[in-house]
Amino acid sequence: MLVGLKILFIIAIMGGLIAYMGDKLGTKVGKKRMSLFGLRPKHTSIIVTIVTGLLVAAATVGVLTFTSQSVRTALFGMDQLRADMAKLTSEVEAKNKELLEGQQLLDANKQELAERLEEIATIQQEVELSRQELEAARADLSATEAELAAMEASYNEAAQKLKDLEATRKTMENHIAELQETQEQLQNGIIQLREGTILFQVDQLLAQAVVRNGLSEEEATEAVNNIINDTNRLVLRRIGVTDVDRSVIYVDRQNTEVTIQKIVESKDPMVLQVVAAGNIIAGEPAIATIQVYPQQFVYKSGELIHSAVIDGGFNAQGTMLNFLKQVNEQAKAKGIVPDSLTGDIGTIPGDELFSAMRRVANMQGKVHVEAYAEGDTYSSGPVHIKLRITQMTALHNAILNR
């Protein structure tokens, strides 16, 4: 709107100005009665007026063309503008057509989407219903599985109890049979005791073995059974029986179980000793017990066990035996397992002992006696004793008397 007002304002100004000038010029030409191209003054005045009007139009158009892009476009770019407008109109129509088709397609897609959404809602309802049914089925299945597991556990427990009771019954029957057999053998043994020969005395060591540590219950059971079988064969050889399958050694079941348990729980090797529980008579069953001790390293070879100063002379035998008794007590205190029958822990050759007694008997004054371990010795024993006898000098006696 502002552009139109601007153009009207310019046209008014230019028209008025040029009209005024044309009027003045025409008046002046008319007064002076001027002639152009040999024409009469009247005609010349008309031509000046026409030219002035043309100049008014041309000036107006020129000024408008110079000052307004819209006028320039209207005068010189109308055809291009029309072509552009026609092209744009064609493009707008094409776009409108595409828009219409797109709108139709959108409407179709919206309708299809609505149908799909309706189908999805239906499917979701079906899925939710199926999920609820599945959860209910799972709950029923869990309850059924729990009931089945409980029933199976009860059945297994009952079956295990029945199995244990059956095993206990068989064990008791076997134990009763063994007791009856033992009773018969003991009754026979009472008769044989009056006539038979004593093969082994009560508490006498029958067999001994060392079992390593870290055994399972099965391995420990096998080890205990092996030493019992070895003891059985030893007794059979002693009584002159060649039937190696015959059983003459009987060990209490509880004693065996306790022994196996100690072997399994021990962190050290264990010494197993089979000891006669009573006098074993030829031809009667041998009742034995198993004693268990930890197997430990006690003396290294050449280690001093005990030393003492004794009097030499005629009482050498008594003093030496008393010294060996002290050696025995020292070794037992150190951890050596003594012989179950004699209580001794060590051995010394008889000739060496008699030779030591003679030497002490031939010496006068104080005699220094030392007992050493000959060879590495463990708690299972025995200790092999080596004696060293030294005549004490006057200096030693003087120091001792202080």
C-alpha positions as CSV (number, residue, x, y, z in Angstrom):
1,M,0.0,0.0,0.0
2,L,2.9,2.4,0.8
3,V,4.4,1.7,-2.7
4,G,1.1,2.7,-4.4
5,L,0.8,5.9,-2.4
6,K,4.4,6.7,-3.2
7,I,3.7,6.2,-7.0
8,L,0.6,8.4,-6.8
9,F,2.5,11.1,-5.0
10,I,5.3,11.1,-7.6
11,I,2.7,11.1,-10.5
12,A,0.9,14.1,-9.0
13,I,4.1,16.1,-8.4
14,M,5.5,15.3,-11.9
15,G,2.2,15.9,-13.7
16,G,1.6,19.2,-12.0
17,L,5.1,20.4,-12.5
18,I,5.3,19.5,-16.2
19,A,1.8,20.8,-16.8
20,Y,2.7,24.1,-15.2
21,M,5.9,24.3,-17.3
22,G,4.0,23.3,-20.5
23,D,1.4,25.9,-19.8
24,K,4.0,28.6,-19.3
25,L,5.8,27.4,-22.4
26,G,2.6,27.3,-24.5
27,T,1.6,30.7,-23.2
28,K,5.0,32.2,-24.1
29,V,4.9,30.5,-27.5
30,G,1.4,31.8,-28.1
31,K,2.3,35.4,-27.1
32,K,5.4,35.5,-29.2
33,R,3.4,33.8,-32.0
34,M,6.3,31.4,-32.7
35,S,6.2,29.0,-35.6
36,L,7.8,25.6,-35.9
37,F,8.4,23.8,-39.1
38,G,6.7,26.6,-41.0
39,L,3.4,26.0,-39.2
40,R,1.0,28.6,-38.1
41,P,1.4,29.8,-34.5
42,K,-1.9,28.2,-33.5
43,H,-0.7,24.8,-34.8
44,T,2.7,25.3,-33.2
45,S,1.0,25.9,-29.9
46,I,-1.0,22.7,-30.3
47,I,2.2,20.8,-31.1
48,V,3.9,22.3,-28.0
49,T,1.0,21.3,-25.9
50,I,1.0,17.7,-27.3
51,V,4.8,17.5,-26.9
52,T,4.4,18.8,-23.4
53,G,1.8,16.1,-22.6
54,L,4.1,13.5,-24.1
55,L,6.9,14.8,-22.0
56,V,4.7,14.6,-18.9
57,A,3.9,11.0,-19.7
58,A,7.5,10.1,-20.5
59,A,8.9,11.9,-17.5
60,T,6.3,10.4,-15.2
61,V,7.0,6.9,-16.6
62,G,10.8,7.5,-16.5
63,V,10.8,8.7,-12.9
64,L,8.5,5.9,-11.8
65,T,10.8,3.4,-13.6
66,F,13.8,4.8,-11.9
67,T,12.3,5.0,-8.5
68,S,10.2,1.8,-8.4
69,Q,11.2,-1.8,-9.0
70,S,7.5,-2.7,-9.3
71,V,7.1,-0.2,-12.2
72,R,10.2,-1.5,-13.9
73,T,8.8,-5.0,-13.5
74,A,5.4,-4.0,-14.8
75,L,6.9,-2.2,-17.9
76,F,9.7,-4.5,-18.9
77,G,9.3,-7.9,-17.1
78,M,5.6,-8.5,-17.5
79,D,6.1,-11.4,-19.9
80,Q,8.7,-13.0,-17.7
81,L,6.5,-12.4,-14.7
82,R,3.5,-13.9,-16.5
83,A,5.7,-16.9,-17.5
84,D,6.9,-17.3,-14.0
85,M,3.4,-17.0,-12.6
86,A,2.2,-19.6,-15.1
87,K,5.1,-21.9,-14.1
88,L,4.4,-21.3,-10.4
89,T,0.7,-21.8,-11.0
90,S,1.5,-25.1,-12.8
91,E,3.8,-26.1,-10.0
92,V,1.2,-25.1,-7.3
93,E,-1.4,-27.1,-9.2
94,A,1.0,-30.1,-9.3
95,K,1.8,-29.7,-5.6
96,N,-1.9,-29.3,-4.8
97,K,-2.5,-32.5,-6.8
98,E,0.3,-34.2,-5.0
99,L,-1.0,-32.8,-1.7
100,L,-4.4,-34.1,-2.5
101,E,-3.1,-37.5,-3.4
102,G,-0.9,-37.4,-0.2
103,Q,-3.9,-36.4,1.8
104,Q,-5.9,-39.2,0.3
105,L,-3.0,-41.6,0.9
106,L,-2.7,-40.2,4.5
107,D,-6.4,-40.7,5.0
108,A,-6.1,-44.3,3.7
109,N,-3.0,-44.8,5.9
110,K,-4.8,-43.3,8.9
111,Q,-7.7,-45.7,8.3
112,E,-5.3,-48.6,7.9
113,L,-3.4,-47.5,11.0
114,A,-6.7,-47.3,12.9
115,E,-7.5,-50.8,11.8
116,R,-4.1,-52.0,12.7
117,L,-4.3,-50.2,16.1
118,E,-7.6,-51.9,16.7
119,E,-6.1,-55.3,15.7
120,I,-3.1,-54.6,18.0
121,A,-5.4,-53.7,20.9
122,T,-7.3,-56.9,20.3
123,I,-4.0,-58.9,20.1
124,Q,-2.8,-57.2,23.3
125,Q,-6.0,-58.1,25.1
126,E,-5.5,-61.7,23.8
127,V,-1.8,-61.6,24.9
128,E,-2.7,-60.3,28.3
129,L,-5.4,-63.0,28.7
130,S,-2.9,-65.6,27.6
131,R,-0.3,-64.1,30.0
132,Q,-2.7,-64.4,32.8
133,E,-3.6,-67.9,31.9
134,L,0.2,-68.7,31.6
135,E,0.9,-67.2,35.0
136,A,-2.0,-69.2,36.5
137,A,-0.6,-72.3,34.7
138,R,2.9,-71.6,36.1
139,A,1.5,-71.2,39.6
140,D,-0.3,-74.5,39.3
141,L,2.8,-76.1,37.9
142,S,5.0,-74.7,40.7
143,A,2.5,-75.9,43.3
144,T,2.3,-79.3,41.6
145,E,6.1,-79.5,41.4
146,A,6.4,-78.6,45.0
147,E,3.9,-81.2,46.0
148,L,5.7,-83.7,43.7
149,A,9.1,-82.8,45.3
150,A,7.7,-83.1,48.8
151,M,6.2,-86.5,47.9
152,E,9.4,-87.6,46.3
153,A,11.4,-86.4,49.3
154,S,9.1,-88.3,51.6
155,Y,9.3,-91.3,49.5
156,N,13.2,-91.1,49.4
157,E,13.3,-90.6,53.1
158,A,11.0,-93.5,53.7
159,A,13.0,-95.6,51.3
160,Q,16.3,-94.6,52.9
161,K,14.9,-95.3,56.4
162,L,13.7,-98.7,55.1
163,K,17.1,-99.3,53.6
164,D,18.9,-98.3,56.8
165,L,16.6,-100.4,58.9
166,E,17.2,-103.4,56.5
167,A,20.9,-102.8,56.7
168,T,20.7,-102.5,60.5
169,R,18.7,-105.7,60.7
170,K,21.3,-107.5,58.6
171,T,24.1,-106.0,60.6
172,M,22.4,-107.1,63.8
173,E,21.8,-110.5,62.5
174,N,25.4,-110.8,61.4
175,H,26.6,-109.5,64.8
176,I,24.3,-111.9,66.6
177,A,25.7,-114.7,64.5
178,E,29.3,-113.6,65.2
179,L,28.5,-113.3,68.9
180,Q,26.9,-116.8,68.9
181,E,30.0,-118.1,67.1
182,T,32.3,-116.3,69.5
183,Q,30.3,-117.7,72.4
184,E,30.7,-121.2,71.1
185,Q,34.4,-120.7,70.5
186,L,34.8,-119.2,74.0
187,Q,33.0,-122.2,75.5
188,N,35.3,-124.4,73.5
189,G,38.2,-122.3,74.5
190,I,37.4,-122.7,78.2
191,I,37.9,-126.4,77.8
192,Q,41.0,-126.0,75.6
193,L,42.4,-123.5,78.1
194,R,43.0,-126.2,80.6
195,E,44.8,-128.3,78.1
196,G,46.0,-125.9,75.4
197,T,49.3,-124.1,74.9
198,I,49.5,-120.3,75.4
199,L,50.7,-118.8,72.1
200,F,50.4,-115.1,73.0
201,Q,50.0,-113.5,76.4
202,V,47.6,-110.8,77.2
203,D,48.7,-107.3,76.0
204,Q,51.3,-108.9,73.8
205,L,52.0,-107.1,70.5
206,L,50.8,-109.3,67.6
207,A,51.4,-106.9,64.7
208,Q,52.3,-103.4,64.0
209,A,52.0,-101.1,60.9
210,V,52.3,-97.4,60.0
211,V,49.4,-95.9,58.0
212,R,50.0,-92.6,56.2
213,N,47.8,-89.6,56.8
214,G,45.2,-88.1,54.4
215,L,43.3,-91.4,53.8
216,S,39.6,-91.4,53.0
217,E,37.2,-93.6,55.0
218,E,37.3,-96.3,52.4
219,E,41.2,-96.3,52.3
220,A,41.4,-96.3,56.1
221,T,39.0,-99.2,56.3
222,E,41.1,-101.1,53.8
223,A,44.3,-100.4,55.7
224,V,42.7,-101.6,59.0
225,N,41.4,-104.8,57.3
226,N,44.8,-105.4,55.9
227,I,46.6,-105.3,59.2
228,I,43.9,-107.5,60.8
229,N,44.4,-110.0,57.9
230,D,48.2,-109.9,58.3
231,T,47.8,-110.6,62.0
232,N,45.4,-113.4,61.2
233,R,48.1,-115.0,58.9
234,L,50.8,-114.6,61.6
235,V,48.7,-116.4,64.2
236,L,47.8,-119.1,61.6
237,R,51.5,-119.7,60.9
238,R,52.2,-119.8,64.6
239,I,49.7,-122.5,65.2
240,G,50.8,-124.3,62.0
241,V,47.5,-123.9,60.0
242,T,47.9,-123.7,56.2
243,D,44.4,-122.6,55.5
244,V,45.0,-118.9,54.9
245,D,41.2,-118.2,54.5
246,R,40.5,-119.3,58.1
247,S,39.8,-116.4,60.5
248,V,41.1,-116.8,64.0
249,I,41.6,-113.1,64.9
250,Y,38.5,-111.2,66.2
251,V,38.5,-107.5,66.8
252,D,35.5,-105.7,68.3
253,R,33.5,-103.7,65.6
254,Q,33.4,-100.6,67.7
255,N,37.2,-100.7,68.2
256,T,37.6,-101.0,64.4
257,E,35.3,-98.1,63.7
258,V,37.0,-95.8,66.2
259,T,40.4,-96.7,64.7
260,I,39.2,-95.9,61.2
261,Q,37.8,-92.6,62.4
262,K,41.1,-91.6,64.1
263,I,43.0,-92.4,60.9
264,V,40.7,-90.3,58.8
265,E,40.8,-87.3,61.1
266,S,44.6,-87.5,61.9
267,K,46.9,-85.0,60.2
268,D,49.9,-87.3,61.0
269,P,50.8,-90.8,60.0
270,M,49.4,-93.3,62.6
271,V,50.9,-96.3,64.2
272,L,48.5,-99.3,64.4
273,Q,49.3,-102.0,66.9
274,V,47.2,-105.2,67.1
275,V,47.5,-106.4,70.8
276,A,46.2,-109.7,72.3
277,A,43.1,-108.9,74.5
278,G,43.7,-112.0,76.4
279,N,45.9,-115.1,76.5
280,I,45.7,-116.8,73.1
281,I,45.5,-120.6,73.4
282,A,46.3,-122.8,70.5
283,G,43.1,-123.9,68.8
284,E,40.8,-121.1,70.2
285,P,39.8,-117.8,68.7
286,A,42.2,-114.9,69.2
287,I,40.5,-111.8,70.7
288,A,42.6,-108.7,69.9
289,T,42.3,-104.9,70.1
290,I,43.8,-102.2,67.9
291,Q,45.7,-99.4,69.5
292,V,46.4,-96.2,67.5
293,Y,49.2,-93.7,68.1
294,P,50.5,-90.7,66.0
295,Q,53.7,-91.6,64.1
296,Q,56.2,-88.8,64.9
297,F,60.0,-88.4,64.4
298,V,61.6,-88.7,67.8
299,Y,65.4,-89.3,67.6
300,K,67.8,-88.8,64.8
301,S,70.7,-91.2,64.5
302,G,73.4,-90.5,67.1
303,E,71.2,-88.3,69.2
304,L,71.7,-88.6,73.0
305,I,68.8,-90.2,74.8
306,H,70.0,-90.2,78.4
307,S,73.3,-89.9,80.3
308,A,74.2,-90.5,83.9
309,V,77.1,-90.9,86.3
310,I,77.2,-94.2,88.1
311,D,79.5,-96.0,90.4
312,G,81.8,-98.6,89.0
313,G,82.6,-101.8,90.7
314,F,80.9,-105.0,91.8
315,N,77.4,-103.6,91.7
316,A,77.6,-102.8,87.9
317,Q,74.8,-105.0,86.9
318,G,72.2,-103.3,89.1
319,T,73.4,-99.8,88.3
320,M,73.3,-100.5,84.5
321,L,69.9,-102.0,84.7
322,N,68.7,-99.0,86.6
323,F,70.3,-96.8,84.0
324,L,68.5,-98.6,81.2
325,K,65.3,-98.2,83.1
326,Q,65.9,-94.4,83.1
327,V,66.6,-94.6,79.4
328,N,63.3,-96.4,78.9
329,E,61.4,-93.7,80.9
330,Q,63.1,-90.8,79.0
331,A,62.2,-92.4,75.6
332,K,58.6,-93.0,76.7
333,A,58.4,-89.3,77.8
334,K,59.7,-88.3,74.5
335,G,56.9,-90.1,72.7
336,I,58.2,-93.6,71.9
337,V,55.3,-96.2,72.1
338,P,56.4,-98.9,74.5
339,D,55.9,-102.6,74.0
340,S,52.4,-103.4,75.3
341,L,53.6,-106.6,77.1
342,T,56.9,-105.6,78.6
343,G,56.7,-101.9,78.6
344,D,60.2,-101.6,77.0
345,I,60.9,-99.1,74.2
346,G,64.3,-100.1,73.0
347,T,66.6,-103.0,72.2
348,I,70.3,-103.6,72.8
349,P,72.2,-106.7,71.8
350,G,72.8,-109.0,74.7
351,D,76.5,-109.3,74.1
352,E,76.9,-105.5,74.1
353,L,74.9,-105.2,77.4
354,F,77.0,-107.9,79.1
355,S,80.2,-106.3,77.7
356,A,79.1,-102.9,79.1
357,M,78.4,-104.4,82.5
358,R,81.8,-106.1,82.6
359,R,83.5,-102.8,81.7
360,V,81.6,-100.9,84.4
361,A,82.4,-103.7,86.9
362,N,86.1,-103.4,86.1
363,M,86.2,-99.6,86.6
364,Q,86.7,-97.9,89.9
365,G,85.1,-94.6,90.9
366,K,82.6,-92.7,88.9
367,V,81.7,-93.8,85.4
368,H,79.9,-91.7,82.8
369,V,77.4,-93.7,80.8
370,E,75.6,-92.4,77.7
371,A,72.8,-93.9,75.6
372,Y,72.5,-92.9,72.0
373,A,69.9,-93.7,69.3
374,E,71.4,-95.9,66.7
375,G,69.5,-94.9,63.5
376,D,66.6,-92.6,63.0
377,T,63.7,-93.5,65.4
378,Y,60.0,-92.8,65.2
379,S,57.4,-93.0,67.9
380,S,56.5,-96.5,66.7
381,G,59.9,-97.6,68.0
382,P,61.8,-99.6,68.9
383,V,64.8,-97.5,69.8
384,H,68.1,-99.3,69.0
385,I,70.4,-98.2,71.8
386,K,74.1,-97.6,71.6
387,L,76.0,-97.3,74.9
388,R,79.1,-95.2,75.5
389,I,81.0,-95.7,78.8
390,T,83.7,-93.3,79.9
391,Q,85.9,-93.5,83.1
392,M,85.7,-90.1,84.8
393,T,89.1,-88.5,85.8
394,A,90.0,-87.0,89.1
395,L,89.2,-83.5,87.7
396,H,85.7,-84.7,86.8
397,N,85.3,-86.2,90.2
398,A,86.4,-83.0,91.9
399,I,84.0,-80.9,89.8
400,L,81.2,-83.4,90.6
401,N,82.0,-83.4,94.3
402,R,81.6,-79.6,94.4
